[in-house]
Amino acid sequence: MTDQEVRDMIVAALHKTANVFNDPTILTRLNSLDDDPSLEDMGLDSLDLAEWALALEDGTGLVVNPAELAGATNLSDVEQIIAAKLNAQGR
């Protein structure tokens, strides 16, 4: 799976759970591999992270613990978490 495919999967799951898409600046940053918005910039709280983890599980079939997302600082950290899980499954 390419970096862009992982990013798209993560952003799609985020789209189902959080209101970050109401901010056009964040939306532009989310869609660019050249940008790495922080979870703080996105205004995500613990409920958002729990819902995001569930949406990621639904979209990927992976087990994603909200604590893993809470340990992330920015979007690239989340990408690394998901990519490592996909690689562990041989995808």
C-alpha positions in Angstrom: 0.0 0.0 0.0 1.4 3.4 -0.9 1.8 6.3 1.5 -1.0 8.2 -0.3 -3.4 5.2 0.0 -2.6 5.0 3.8 -3.2 8.8 4.1 -6.5 8.5 2.1 -7.7 5.7 4.4 -6.9 7.7 7.5 -8.5 10.9 6.2 -11.6 9.0 5.1 -11.9 7.5 8.7 -11.3 10.9 10.2 -14.0 12.4 7.9 -16.6 10.0 9.4 -15.8 11.1 13.0 -14.5 14.6 13.4 -15.4 18.2 12.4 -11.9 19.1 11.1 -13.3 19.3 7.6 -15.2 22.4 8.6 -11.9 24.2 8.6 -10.7 24.7 5.0 -7.1 25.2 6.1 -7.0 21.8 7.8 -8.8 20.1 4.9 -6.1 21.3 2.5 -3.4 20.1 4.9 -5.0 16.7 5.3 -5.0 16.0 1.6 -1.3 16.8 1.1 1.4 14.3 1.8 3.8 17.3 2.0 2.0 18.6 5.1 1.8 17.0 8.5 -0.9 18.6 10.6 -0.7 17.9 14.4 -3.6 16.3 16.1 -3.7 19.5 18.2 -4.1 21.6 15.1 -7.0 19.4 14.1 -8.7 20.0 17.5 -9.2 16.3 18.2 -10.4 15.4 21.7 -10.4 11.9 23.4 -13.9 11.1 22.0 -12.8 12.1 18.5 -9.8 9.7 18.9 -12.0 6.9 20.1 -14.4 7.4 17.2 -11.5 7.7 14.7 -10.0 4.4 16.0 -13.4 2.7 15.4 -13.7 4.1 12.0 -10.2 3.0 11.1 -11.1 -0.5 12.3 -14.2 -0.5 10.2 -12.3 0.7 7.1 -9.3 -1.5 7.5 -10.2 -4.6 9.5 -7.3 -3.7 11.8 -7.5 -3.5 15.6 -6.7 0.1 16.5 -6.5 1.1 20.1 -7.5 4.8 20.8 -4.5 5.0 23.1 -2.3 4.4 20.1 -3.8 7.4 18.4 -3.6 9.5 21.6 0.2 8.8 21.6 0.5 10.3 18.1 1.6 13.9 17.8 0.7 14.5 14.1 -0.9 12.8 11.1 2.4 11.2 10.0 2.5 9.4 13.4 -0.9 7.9 12.7 0.1 6.9 9.2 3.1 5.1 10.7 0.9 3.2 13.2 -1.5 2.1 10.5 1.2 1.3 7.9 3.0 -0.9 10.5 -0.3 -2.7 11.3 -0.9 -3.3 7.6 2.6 -4.5 7.0 2.3 -6.9 9.9 -0.7 -8.4 8.1 1.2 -8.5 4.8 -0.9 -5.9 3.1 
